[in-house]
Amino acid sequence: MHGKTSWPELVGTNGEYAASVIESQNSRVKAVVILDGSPVTADFRCDRFWVRVDKEVEGIVVKTPTVG
């Protein structure tokens, strides 16, 4: 994978904002905002990043976005 692959600095920010930052810093990936704890597909893709947001606090990233 080329480009940046980890964004710990996005924890605590808005999920949609985080997704836009990820996609702007690595044009080869797609960032998908999901609620933390939601089931995800079993297929592993190097070009997809899960941006997990809190259910209680509207849309705030709760974990470092991860490839999946």
CORLINHU-V387941 format. One record per backbone hydrogen bond with DSSP energy under -1.0 kcal/mol. CO is the residue of the C=O (numbers start at 0). NH is the residue of the N-H. Records with the same first field share a line. If there is no record, write none. Layout:
# CORLINHU-V387941
CO=NH ; NH
This chain:
# CORLINHU-V387941
6=9
7=10
9=12
12=60
13=17
14=18
15=19
16=20
17=21
18=22
19=23
20=24
21=25
25=28
29=48
31=50
33=52
34=37
44=47
46=29
47=67
48=31
49=65
50=33
51=61
52=35
56=59
58=14
59=53
60=11
65=49
